[in-house]
Amino acid sequence: MTALSTSVVILAGGRSRRLGRDKATLLLGGLPLWQHVLRRVAPLTDDVVLVLRAGQRLEAPGCTVVYDAPAQGGVLAALANGLEAARHPCAWALPCDTPFVSCDLLRYERGLLGAGVDAVVPRVPEGLEPLQALYRCRCATALRASLAAGNRAVSVALAGLSVRHVDAEEQRRCGALPQALLNINTPQDLALAESLLRTPDGGCAPWAE
């Protein structure tokens, strides 16, 4: 499969008490966070699924929008919903608050999704980044089973899958900069992102052609 036969699932339903508003609509350089993600990945796919919480509204022309039911199961349920809605056999899952997502890293993950591999997940010093990862969409079945067993943790659900990890050295070799995995969780994170955005390359390698 080519990159264009891979969907993108943007998880945009999260709230942030520390930031005082929905992450998706938080402005960075005058643009909502989720649109930074969309613009970065748009050249890599022809299928974008936007997962929102119940009652949330975003203008997203060209995207498939799906909604989580209240108290459905948090991020794990949102991921399952997105994978089920995707048109292609595999999908990158990305949170809406990662404005410097690396197309180089995403392409590298795509090349690692070989036979017998269910997911390709970056590893950082703090642990795994299962929400900046590539999944076979059939994994939604296993995620649903994990939810049915009373588990809402993505990390626990991953234990039942065949996962290829991408360590920091591999990330560096494929061209991903450290900020590729930056999540905007605090005002300090947002200030850092604003400063990165003002650098000559906009905080990361140029958007994919």
N, C-alpha and C positions, 0 to 999 in steps of 0.2 A: 504494500500500500504506500501511497505517497502522502506527504503532509496534508495535501488538500483533501484526502479521504479521511481526515481526522477532524472530529468536532472539537469545539471549545465550550466548556461549561463554566460560566462565571457565576460564582456564589456571591450574591449581592444583598442578601437579606439581613445581614448582621447589624446590630445596634452597637453604639459605643458610648457608654456613660462618661468615660474620660474625655471624649471629644465632644460630647454634648449633642450629637445628632447622628443620623444614619451615616455609616461609612461611605456607602455608594454615592451619596450626593455631596459629600465633603469636597470642597473646591481645592484643587492644587493647580497653581498657575492659571486660574480662571476656568478650569475644566473639571467636571466631576470625576472623582477617582475611578469609577467604573469605566468611564469613557477613555481614560488613559490606557487601561488594560485592553479594551476593545480595539483601540487604534494600534496598539503594539501587535496584537495577534491577527488582525484582520487579513493581512496578506497570506497567512498560513492556512486559512480554512474558508469553506463556503457554508459553514453551519455553526452558528453561535447560539447557545442556550443560556438564557439569563434566568437564574433561580432567585425568586423573591419570596419574602414572607407574606402571609395572608394579609390583604389590605394595603400592601405597599404598591406604589405606582411609580414607574419610570417610563419615560418616552424612549422606546428602543426599536425604531424601525429597522426591519431586516433581521431582527433576532426572534427566536422562539422564546416566549416567556412562560414559565411555569411557576406555580405557587405552592409553598409549603402549607399544609393544614396546621392550625394552631396546635401546639404541643405535640407535633408529629414525631419529633425525634432529633431536633437540632441539626447540626452540621452534617451528621451521618445521613440523616433522611434527605437533606437538601442535595447531597452528593448523589444519592441513589435516584432521586427525582430527575436530576440533570442527566445522568447517564441513560436513564430510561427514555428521556425525550430526545436524545441525540440521534441524528440520522445515520451516522457512520459507525463502524464496528468498534472504534476506540475514540477516546476523547481526553483532551487535557482538562484538568480541573484546576481552576485558578480563583483565588479570592479577589474581591473587587478592590482591595486596598493594597495591591502590589503594583504600583505604577511603573516600575522599572523592569518588569518581567522581560526575560531575555529570550528572543527568538532563537538564538544560537543554542541555548540550553534546551528549549522545547524540541528543536530539530534533533538534537543529540539524544534526548529521551526517545524520540520516535524510532531512531535507529537501533535502540536497545530492546524494543518490544518484539522479541523473537518468539519462536515456538516455545510453549510451556511457560511463558512469562505473562502474568496477569496485570502487573502494574510496574511502573518505573517511578521511583520516589527519591527525590534529593535527600541527602543527609547533611545536617548542620551540626555544630558542636552541641547544641541544645537537644538534638534528637532528629526525628524525621520531619519532613515537610509534606505530609500527605495531601495538602491542598494546593500544592504546586507540582502536581504529578500527572502522569499519563496512565489511563486505565483502559482496559478492554471493557466495553459497555456491559458485557454479560456479567461483570462483577457486581452489578446492581442486585442480582439475586442473592449473592453472599452477604451484601450489606443489609438487605432486607431481613435475611435470616438472623444476622447479628442483632438487629433491632428487635426482632421478635423474641430473642432470648434475653432481652432486657438490657442490652448493651448499647450505649450511644457514643462510645469513644471510637473514633476512626482508627486509632492505633491498634485497638483490640480487634476490630474487624479485619485489619490488614494481616493479622497473624494467621488468618485462614486462607490467605492468597499466596501465590508465588510472586514474590516481589524482588525486583532488581534495584538495588540502591545505587545512587550516584553520589560519590563522596566529594569532598571539597576540591581535591586535586583534579578529579575529572571535570568538575564544573569549571575550574580555572582553565584547563586545557581546551575545553570546547569554546572558550571565549566569554563565558558569563562573568560579569563583575559581581563583587560582593553584594551590591545593592539590588541585584536581580531578585533576591529573596526577601527584600525589605518589606515588612508589613507596617502599615500606619496604624499604630495602636494608641499613641499618646500625642499630646501637643509637641513634645520634643521630636518625635518621629516625623510629624508633619513639617516642623521647622527644618529638619535635616533634608527632607524630600524637596522642600522649596529651594534650599541652597543647591542641591544636586541639579535641580531643574534649570538653574541659572548657569550651569557650566556649559562650555562650548558644545558638548555632545548631548546635552539634555539629560545627563545623569547616567547614560548607558550608551552602548553602541547604537548607531542610527537604526531607525525602524527598518524592518525587513523590506526588501524590494520584491 
